[in-house]
Each structure stands twice: as C-alpha cells, then as structure tokens.
C-alpha cells in the first residue's frame, strides 16, 4: 500500500512546513488514538496536536485514555476496531502486553501506528516519538557537567515501556562515554508511578547517603524522587526529570533541588502521528519521525511554560 522509510529528526517548524503535501480533500478517514496513560499534561497536549491535524486533513478523530491499565487499553482498541476505524494510533502502557490485540486489529484490516511509545515485535505503519535515546543523553550530560564528572547518582526508570527503556539506554551510554567516573549506585524500576518512586528513592537515599543526583526517566518518577528528598530533609540531592508537567516546571522555576528537566514536544508528536496516518491511508511514503527535545532549567523555563500553555488553550 505504501512505502515506509526510516527517518529524520523533526522540529515543530519542520512539521508545520511539511503538511502541505496532504490535502484534506483527498479522502475522509476515521482515526482513533489509544493513549496508554491518563489525561496528564503531556498526553493532553499530544491529543491537541492530533485533533488539529485531523481537523486540517478532514479526518474523523476519537481517543481514549487507559490510565496505565493494560486491560483497559486492550478494551479501547477492540472497541475502536468494532467502530470500524481506518487507523489506530497507539501509545501503549505496556509495549509487549499490547501485542496480541494489535495483531488482532491488523488481521481485521485496521492500520496501526505508534506514537510516543513503540510496540515490541510488531510491524506498524508509522512510528512517531521523541528522540528518547537522545533525552537520556541530554540528562546525563547535564548531570555530568553539574557534578564535575565525579560522584554517585541513582536512576528511576521503567523498562516495560520502550520510551523510558530507550532513555535509560541513552543515559547510561552517555555516562560511559563522557562521564566514566560517575557511579550509578542504584537503578530502580518504578513503573512510572510516583508513589513507588517516592518509596524507592527514600530507600536509595538511606542506603547511599553520598548520592548527589537522582534522575527520573519521566515526570512522575522524578516527582516521586523530589518528594523523597523533601521528606528526608535531603534537598542537597538534586533531581532531574523528563517532561514539562506543571509540577515539574513549577519546581524548576522556583529554584528547588528539582533543577532541570528535558522537554518533549508532544504537540508536534501528535500532529505528525496523524499526518503520517493520512499519508499511509493515501498510499504515500511514510517516514518514521523522532522529535527533537531540549534541556529546561530555570533560565528557559518560562518560555517552555508559555509554549505548553498556548497548546492547551487552543
């Protein structure tokens, strides 16, 4: 039906410039999005991008949030198939556990694309994501520079999701390459859960009192670590996050020990996922896309907050 190509790093400006290739008058399609997580800011902004693209290209669009519940996401996808949608954009809460329902949907002629988080072992029409490996490298470089290349750190991650697994791989590869004297004294799977991250970080700090930084591979895990430093009166330990949820940005802007985060661009991610869906359904070549990310500190925090607020107010 189409050719799938591997891909380029995409900026927001590039996405806006590329949309002219697909006409809203070419066809009317029904597109659904299965969001594996809840209506937190990152996923809300991504949905706004999808809605804007669907409106521009004349497609019907619907979506569901699964709140981290694999069975709920399976049910949502099955319902989309029963509705007769042409294409489902999936951001799975479990990259392996979602495979059977994805294969079932494909067997019934429904095209599947992924956005933000990949699916293990399944060929999909399009993959649009942040450069998650690069996110880990950005965080590692910042921490390495802040520590002067020496000391102890801990990381909180979530290997069940491809996005956070890729971030962890990028983080650890960058440490080995550029900051070999920094020691990771603890690496904990916290399932992207704030409460689990709080408990894990408290245990890590108590067992390793000399650690200087904790990196959380998403906002919830970083906020859990941040709460742990507060509860233990260890605000000398700095925390670095991923994503620009309001609690993270408030902490960064206010000069707390949550000193930095890595900003994704979920609007562009969502927009590009729908654009690729339309291209695929039209039989055109589709490029997988990896969206650029940037480090956020107190210095540029206000600019990113303004960007995200503009998306949410659309």
C-alpha positions as a Markdown table, in Angstrom:
| # | Residue | x | y | z |
|---|---|---|---|---|
| 1 | Unk | 0.0 | 0.0 | 0.0 |
| 2 | Unk | 2.8 | 2.4 | 0.8 |
| 3 | Unk | 6.5 | 2.5 | 1.4 |
| 4 | Unk | 7.8 | 3.0 | 4.9 |
| 5 | Unk | 11.1 | 4.9 | 5.3 |
| 6 | Unk | 13.4 | 5.5 | 8.2 |
| 7 | Unk | 13.7 | 8.7 | 9.2 |
| 8 | Unk | 14.8 | 12.1 | 10.4 |
| 9 | Unk | 14.8 | 14.2 | 13.5 |
| 10 | Unk | 11.8 | 16.6 | 13.2 |
| 11 | Unk | 11.3 | 20.0 | 14.7 |
| 12 | Unk | 8.0 | 21.7 | 15.3 |
| 13 | Unk | 8.7 | 24.2 | 12.4 |
| 14 | Unk | 9.5 | 21.3 | 10.1 |
| 15 | Unk | 6.2 | 19.6 | 10.8 |
| 16 | Unk | 4.2 | 22.8 | 10.1 |
| 17 | Unk | 6.1 | 23.2 | 6.8 |
| 18 | Unk | 5.5 | 19.6 | 5.7 |
| 19 | Unk | 1.7 | 19.4 | 6.0 |
| 20 | Unk | 1.0 | 20.9 | 2.6 |
| 21 | Unk | 1.7 | 17.6 | 0.9 |
| 22 | Unk | -1.5 | 16.0 | 2.2 |
| 23 | Unk | -4.8 | 17.5 | 1.1 |
| 24 | Unk | -7.9 | 17.4 | 3.3 |
| 25 | Unk | -9.9 | 16.9 | 0.1 |
| 26 | Unk | -8.2 | 13.6 | -0.9 |
| 27 | Unk | -10.2 | 11.3 | 1.3 |
| 28 | Unk | -12.1 | 11.2 | 4.6 |
| 29 | Unk | -10.8 | 8.7 | 7.1 |
| 30 | Unk | -11.6 | 7.7 | 10.7 |
| 31 | Unk | -8.6 | 7.8 | 13.0 |
| 32 | Unk | -8.6 | 6.8 | 16.7 |
| 33 | Unk | -5.9 | 7.2 | 19.3 |
| 34 | Unk | -5.3 | 4.8 | 22.2 |
| 35 | Unk | -3.4 | 6.6 | 25.0 |
| 36 | Unk | -2.0 | 4.2 | 27.5 |
| 37 | Unk | -1.9 | 6.7 | 30.3 |
| 38 | Unk | -4.2 | 9.3 | 31.8 |
| 39 | Unk | -5.0 | 12.9 | 31.0 |
| 40 | Unk | -1.8 | 14.4 | 32.3 |
| 41 | Unk | -0.4 | 17.5 | 30.5 |
| 42 | Unk | 2.0 | 15.6 | 28.2 |
| 43 | Unk | -0.8 | 13.4 | 26.8 |
| 44 | Unk | -3.3 | 16.2 | 26.7 |
| 45 | Unk | -1.0 | 18.3 | 24.6 |
| 46 | Unk | -0.3 | 15.4 | 22.3 |
| 47 | Unk | -4.1 | 15.0 | 21.8 |
| 48 | Unk | -4.5 | 18.6 | 20.9 |
| 49 | Unk | -1.8 | 18.1 | 18.2 |
| 50 | Unk | -3.8 | 15.1 | 16.9 |
| 51 | Unk | -7.1 | 17.0 | 16.9 |
| 52 | Unk | -5.6 | 19.9 | 15.0 |
| 53 | Unk | -4.1 | 17.6 | 12.3 |
| 54 | Unk | -7.3 | 15.6 | 12.0 |
| 55 | Unk | -9.3 | 18.9 | 11.5 |
| 56 | Unk | -6.8 | 20.2 | 8.9 |
| 57 | Unk | -6.8 | 16.9 | 6.9 |
| 58 | Unk | -10.6 | 16.4 | 7.2 |
| 59 | Unk | -10.4 | 13.2 | 9.2 |
| 60 | Unk | -12.8 | 12.0 | 11.9 |
| 61 | Unk | -10.9 | 11.6 | 15.2 |
| 62 | Unk | -11.6 | 10.0 | 18.6 |
| 63 | Unk | -9.4 | 9.0 | 21.5 |
| 64 | Unk | -9.4 | 7.2 | 24.8 |
| 65 | Unk | -7.1 | 7.3 | 27.9 |
| 66 | Unk | -6.3 | 3.9 | 29.6 |
| 67 | Unk | -4.8 | 5.4 | 32.8 |
| 68 | Unk | -1.9 | 2.8 | 32.8 |
| 69 | Unk | -4.4 | -0.1 | 32.7 |
| 70 | Unk | -3.4 | -2.7 | 30.1 |
| 71 | Unk | -6.7 | -4.4 | 30.0 |
| 72 | Unk | -8.5 | -1.0 | 29.6 |
| 73 | Unk | -6.3 | -0.2 | 26.7 |
| 74 | Unk | -7.0 | -3.6 | 25.1 |
| 75 | Unk | -10.7 | -3.0 | 25.5 |
| 76 | Unk | -10.3 | 0.5 | 24.0 |
| 77 | Unk | -8.6 | -0.9 | 20.9 |
| 78 | Unk | -11.1 | -3.7 | 20.5 |
| 79 | Unk | -13.9 | -1.0 | 20.6 |
| 80 | Unk | -12.1 | 1.1 | 18.0 |
| 81 | Unk | -12.0 | -2.0 | 15.7 |
| 82 | Unk | -15.7 | -2.6 | 16.3 |
| 83 | Unk | -16.4 | 1.0 | 15.4 |
| 84 | Unk | -14.8 | 0.4 | 12.0 |
| 85 | Unk | -12.0 | 3.0 | 12.2 |
| 86 | Unk | -9.4 | 3.0 | 9.5 |
| 87 | Unk | -6.3 | 3.6 | 11.6 |
| 88 | Unk | -5.4 | 3.5 | 15.3 |
| 89 | Unk | -2.6 | 5.4 | 16.8 |
| 90 | Unk | -1.3 | 3.6 | 19.9 |
| 91 | Unk | 0.8 | 4.8 | 22.8 |
| 92 | Unk | 0.9 | 1.6 | 24.8 |
| 93 | Unk | 1.1 | 1.4 | 28.5 |
| 94 | Unk | 2.9 | -2.0 | 28.0 |
| 95 | Unk | 4.9 | -2.4 | 24.8 |
| 96 | Unk | 4.8 | -6.2 | 25.0 |
| 97 | Unk | 1.4 | -6.9 | 26.6 |
| 98 | Unk | -0.4 | -4.9 | 23.9 |
| 99 | Unk | 0.9 | -7.1 | 21.1 |
| 100 | Unk | -2.0 | -9.7 | 20.8 |
| 101 | Unk | -4.7 | -7.0 | 20.4 |
| 102 | Unk | -2.6 | -5.1 | 17.9 |
| 103 | Unk | -2.1 | -8.2 | 15.8 |
| 104 | Unk | -5.8 | -9.0 | 16.0 |
| 105 | Unk | -6.7 | -5.4 | 14.8 |
| 106 | Unk | -4.2 | -5.7 | 11.9 |
| 107 | Unk | -5.7 | -9.1 | 10.9 |
| 108 | Unk | -9.1 | -7.3 | 10.6 |
| 109 | Unk | -7.6 | -4.7 | 8.2 |
| 110 | Unk | -7.1 | -1.8 | 10.7 |
| 111 | Unk | -3.8 | 0.0 | 10.2 |
| 112 | Unk | -1.8 | 0.6 | 13.3 |
| 113 | Unk | 0.7 | 3.4 | 14.0 |
| 114 | Unk | 2.5 | 4.2 | 17.2 |
| 115 | Unk | 3.1 | 7.5 | 18.9 |
| 116 | Unk | 5.5 | 8.2 | 21.8 |
| 117 | Unk | 6.0 | 4.6 | 22.8 |
| 118 | Unk | 6.8 | 1.7 | 20.5 |
| 119 | Unk | 5.4 | -1.8 | 20.3 |
| 120 | Unk | 7.7 | -4.8 | 20.6 |
| 121 | Unk | 7.9 | -7.2 | 17.6 |
| 122 | Unk | 5.1 | -5.8 | 15.5 |
| 123 | Unk | 5.4 | -4.1 | 12.1 |
| 124 | Unk | 3.5 | -0.8 | 12.2 |
| 125 | Unk | 2.6 | 1.8 | 9.6 |
| 126 | Unk | 4.4 | 4.6 | 11.3 |
| 127 | Unk | 6.3 | 5.3 | 14.5 |
| 128 | Unk | 6.5 | 8.9 | 15.8 |
| 129 | Unk | 8.3 | 9.6 | 19.0 |
| 130 | Unk | 10.6 | 11.9 | 20.8 |
| 131 | Unk | 14.3 | 11.1 | 20.4 |
| 132 | Unk | 14.1 | 9.1 | 23.6 |
| 133 | Unk | 17.7 | 7.8 | 23.4 |
| 134 | Unk | 18.7 | 11.5 | 23.0 |
| 135 | Unk | 16.6 | 12.5 | 26.0 |
| 136 | Unk | 18.7 | 10.2 | 28.2 |
| 137 | Unk | 21.9 | 11.6 | 26.7 |
| 138 | Unk | 20.8 | 15.2 | 27.4 |
| 139 | Unk | 20.0 | 14.4 | 31.0 |
| 140 | Unk | 23.3 | 12.5 | 31.5 |
| 141 | Unk | 25.4 | 15.4 | 30.1 |
| 142 | Unk | 23.7 | 17.9 | 32.3 |
| 143 | Unk | 24.3 | 15.8 | 35.4 |
| 144 | Unk | 27.8 | 15.0 | 34.4 |
| 145 | Unk | 28.6 | 18.7 | 34.0 |
| 146 | Unk | 26.9 | 19.7 | 37.3 |
| 147 | Unk | 28.9 | 17.0 | 39.2 |
| 148 | Unk | 32.2 | 17.9 | 37.6 |
| 149 | Unk | 32.4 | 14.3 | 36.2 |
| 150 | Unk | 32.6 | 12.5 | 39.6 |
| 151 | Unk | 30.3 | 11.2 | 42.2 |
| 152 | Unk | 27.3 | 8.9 | 42.8 |
| 153 | Unk | 23.9 | 9.0 | 41.3 |
| 154 | Unk | 20.7 | 6.9 | 41.2 |
| 155 | Unk | 18.2 | 6.5 | 38.4 |
| 156 | Unk | 14.5 | 5.6 | 38.4 |
| 157 | Unk | 13.2 | 4.1 | 35.2 |
| 158 | Unk | 10.6 | 1.8 | 33.7 |
| 159 | Unk | 11.9 | -0.9 | 31.3 |
| 160 | Unk | 8.5 | -2.2 | 30.3 |
| 161 | Unk | 7.9 | 0.9 | 28.1 |
| 162 | Unk | 10.2 | 1.3 | 25.1 |
| 163 | Unk | 10.4 | 5.1 | 25.6 |
| 164 | Unk | 11.7 | 5.0 | 29.1 |
| 165 | Unk | 13.9 | 2.0 | 28.3 |
| 166 | Unk | 15.5 | 4.0 | 25.4 |
| 167 | Unk | 16.0 | 7.0 | 27.7 |
| 168 | Unk | 17.8 | 4.8 | 30.2 |
| 169 | Unk | 20.0 | 3.3 | 27.5 |
| 170 | Unk | 20.9 | 6.7 | 26.2 |
| 171 | Unk | 21.6 | 7.9 | 29.7 |
| 172 | Unk | 23.9 | 5.1 | 30.6 |
| 173 | Unk | 25.7 | 5.1 | 27.3 |
| 174 | Unk | 26.5 | 8.8 | 27.6 |
| 175 | Unk | 27.8 | 8.3 | 31.2 |
| 176 | Unk | 30.1 | 5.5 | 30.0 |
| 177 | Unk | 31.3 | 7.6 | 27.0 |
| 178 | Unk | 31.7 | 11.0 | 28.6 |
| 179 | Unk | 31.5 | 10.7 | 32.4 |
| 180 | Unk | 33.1 | 7.3 | 33.3 |
| 181 | Unk | 33.9 | 8.4 | 36.9 |
| 182 | Unk | 30.2 | 8.9 | 37.8 |
| 183 | Unk | 28.9 | 5.8 | 39.6 |
| 184 | Unk | 25.3 | 4.6 | 39.3 |
| 185 | Unk | 24.8 | 3.2 | 42.8 |
| 186 | Unk | 21.1 | 2.2 | 42.3 |
| 187 | Unk | 18.8 | 1.7 | 39.3 |
| 188 | Unk | 15.2 | 1.0 | 40.2 |
| 189 | Unk | 12.2 | 0.0 | 38.1 |
| 190 | Unk | 9.4 | 2.3 | 39.4 |
| 191 | Unk | 6.7 | 1.5 | 36.8 |
| 192 | Unk | 6.3 | 5.3 | 36.1 |
| 193 | Unk | 4.5 | 5.5 | 39.4 |
| 194 | Unk | 5.0 | 8.4 | 41.8 |
| 195 | Unk | 4.3 | 6.5 | 45.0 |
| 196 | Unk | 6.6 | 3.7 | 44.0 |
| 197 | Unk | 9.3 | 6.2 | 43.1 |
| 198 | Unk | 8.9 | 8.0 | 46.4 |
| 199 | Unk | 9.4 | 4.8 | 48.3 |
| 200 | Unk | 12.3 | 3.7 | 46.1 |
| 201 | Unk | 14.1 | 7.0 | 46.3 |
| 202 | Unk | 13.8 | 7.1 | 50.1 |
| 203 | Unk | 15.3 | 3.6 | 50.4 |
| 204 | Unk | 18.1 | 4.5 | 47.9 |
| 205 | Unk | 19.0 | 7.7 | 49.8 |
| 206 | Unk | 19.1 | 5.9 | 53.1 |
| 207 | Unk | 21.3 | 3.2 | 51.8 |
| 208 | Unk | 23.5 | 5.6 | 49.8 |
| 209 | Unk | 23.8 | 8.9 | 51.7 |
| 210 | Unk | 26.5 | 10.2 | 49.4 |
| 211 | Unk | 24.5 | 10.3 | 46.2 |
| 212 | Unk | 24.3 | 13.7 | 44.6 |
| 213 | Unk | 21.7 | 13.3 | 41.9 |
| 214 | Unk | 18.6 | 11.3 | 41.1 |
| 215 | Unk | 17.4 | 11.1 | 37.5 |
| 216 | Unk | 13.7 | 10.1 | 36.9 |
| 217 | Unk | 13.0 | 8.9 | 33.4 |
| 218 | Unk | 9.6 | 10.6 | 33.4 |
| 219 | Unk | 7.8 | 13.3 | 35.3 |
| 220 | Unk | 6.0 | 11.0 | 37.8 |
| 221 | Unk | 9.2 | 9.2 | 38.8 |
| 222 | Unk | 11.2 | 12.4 | 39.1 |
| 223 | Unk | 8.4 | 14.0 | 41.3 |
| 224 | Unk | 8.5 | 10.9 | 43.5 |
| 225 | Unk | 12.2 | 11.3 | 43.9 |
| 226 | Unk | 11.8 | 15.0 | 44.6 |
| 227 | Unk | 9.3 | 14.2 | 47.3 |
| 228 | Unk | 11.7 | 11.8 | 48.9 |
| 229 | Unk | 14.4 | 14.4 | 49.2 |
| 230 | Unk | 11.9 | 16.7 | 50.8 |
| 231 | Unk | 10.6 | 14.1 | 53.3 |
| 232 | Unk | 14.2 | 13.1 | 54.3 |
| 233 | Unk | 15.4 | 16.7 | 54.5 |
| 234 | Unk | 18.0 | 15.9 | 51.8 |
| 235 | Unk | 17.4 | 18.8 | 49.5 |
| 236 | Unk | 21.2 | 18.8 | 48.8 |
| 237 | Unk | 20.4 | 15.9 | 46.5 |
| 238 | Unk | 19.4 | 17.3 | 43.1 |
| 239 | Unk | 16.7 | 15.7 | 40.9 |
| 240 | Unk | 16.4 | 15.8 | 37.1 |
| 241 | Unk | 13.2 | 15.0 | 35.3 |
| 242 | Unk | 11.8 | 14.3 | 31.8 |
| 243 | Unk | 8.7 | 16.2 | 30.6 |
| 244 | Unk | 7.2 | 19.6 | 31.4 |
| 245 | Unk | 4.2 | 18.7 | 33.6 |
| 246 | Unk | 3.2 | 21.8 | 35.7 |
| 247 | Unk | 4.5 | 20.4 | 39.0 |
| 248 | Unk | 7.9 | 19.8 | 37.4 |
| 249 | Unk | 8.1 | 23.2 | 35.8 |
| 250 | Unk | 7.0 | 25.0 | 39.0 |
| 251 | Unk | 9.8 | 23.3 | 40.9 |
| 252 | Unk | 12.4 | 24.1 | 38.3 |
| 253 | Unk | 11.2 | 27.8 | 38.0 |
| 254 | Unk | 11.2 | 28.2 | 41.8 |
| 255 | Unk | 14.9 | 27.2 | 42.2 |
| 256 | Unk | 14.2 | 24.0 | 44.1 |
| 257 | Unk | 16.5 | 21.0 | 44.1 |
| 258 | Unk | 14.5 | 19.7 | 41.1 |
| 259 | Unk | 16.9 | 21.6 | 39.0 |
| 260 | Unk | 16.2 | 20.6 | 35.4 |
| 261 | Unk | 14.0 | 18.5 | 33.1 |
| 262 | Unk | 14.2 | 17.5 | 29.4 |
| 263 | Unk | 11.3 | 18.9 | 27.4 |
| 264 | Unk | 9.5 | 16.9 | 24.8 |
| 265 | Unk | 7.2 | 18.5 | 22.2 |
| 266 | Unk | 4.0 | 16.4 | 22.5 |
| 267 | Unk | 2.0 | 18.7 | 20.2 |
| 268 | Unk | 4.3 | 18.1 | 17.3 |
| 269 | Unk | 4.4 | 14.4 | 18.1 |
| 270 | Unk | 0.7 | 14.1 | 18.0 |
| 271 | Unk | 0.3 | 16.2 | 14.9 |
| 272 | Unk | 2.9 | 14.2 | 13.0 |
| 273 | Unk | 1.3 | 10.9 | 14.0 |
| 274 | Unk | -2.0 | 11.9 | 12.4 |
| 275 | Unk | -0.2 | 13.4 | 9.4 |
| 276 | Unk | 1.6 | 10.1 | 8.9 |
| 277 | Unk | -1.7 | 8.2 | 9.3 |
| 278 | Unk | -3.3 | 10.2 | 6.5 |
| 279 | Unk | -0.2 | 9.7 | 4.3 |
| 280 | Unk | -0.3 | 5.9 | 4.9 |
| 281 | Unk | -4.0 | 5.7 | 4.1 |
| 282 | Unk | -3.5 | 7.6 | 0.9 |
| 283 | Unk | -0.8 | 5.1 | -0.1 |
| 284 | Unk | 2.1 | 7.6 | 0.2 |
| 285 | Unk | 5.6 | 7.1 | 1.5 |
| 286 | Unk | 5.7 | 7.5 | 5.3 |
| 287 | Unk | 8.8 | 8.5 | 7.3 |
| 288 | Unk | 9.1 | 7.5 | 11.0 |
| 289 | Unk | 9.8 | 10.6 | 12.9 |
| 290 | Unk | 11.8 | 11.5 | 16.0 |
| 291 | Unk | 11.0 | 14.8 | 17.6 |
| 292 | Unk | 13.8 | 17.0 | 19.0 |
| 293 | Unk | 13.9 | 17.7 | 22.7 |
| 294 | Unk | 15.7 | 20.3 | 24.8 |
| 295 | Unk | 17.1 | 20.8 | 28.3 |
| 296 | Unk | 15.0 | 23.0 | 30.6 |
| 297 | Unk | 16.4 | 24.9 | 33.6 |
| 298 | Unk | 15.3 | 28.0 | 35.5 |
| 299 | Unk | 16.7 | 30.1 | 32.7 |
| 300 | Unk | 14.4 | 29.0 | 29.9 |
| 301 | Unk | 11.6 | 27.5 | 31.9 |
| 302 | Unk | 9.2 | 30.4 | 31.3 |
| 303 | Unk | 9.5 | 30.0 | 27.5 |
| 304 | Unk | 8.5 | 26.3 | 27.7 |
| 305 | Unk | 5.6 | 27.0 | 30.0 |
| 306 | Unk | 4.3 | 29.6 | 27.6 |
| 307 | Unk | 4.6 | 27.2 | 24.7 |
| 308 | Unk | 2.7 | 24.4 | 26.5 |
| 309 | Unk | 0.0 | 26.8 | 27.8 |
| 310 | Unk | -0.6 | 28.0 | 24.2 |
| 311 | Unk | -1.1 | 24.4 | 23.1 |
| 312 | Unk | -3.6 | 23.7 | 26.0 |
| 313 | Unk | -5.5 | 26.9 | 25.2 |
| 314 | Unk | -6.0 | 26.0 | 21.5 |
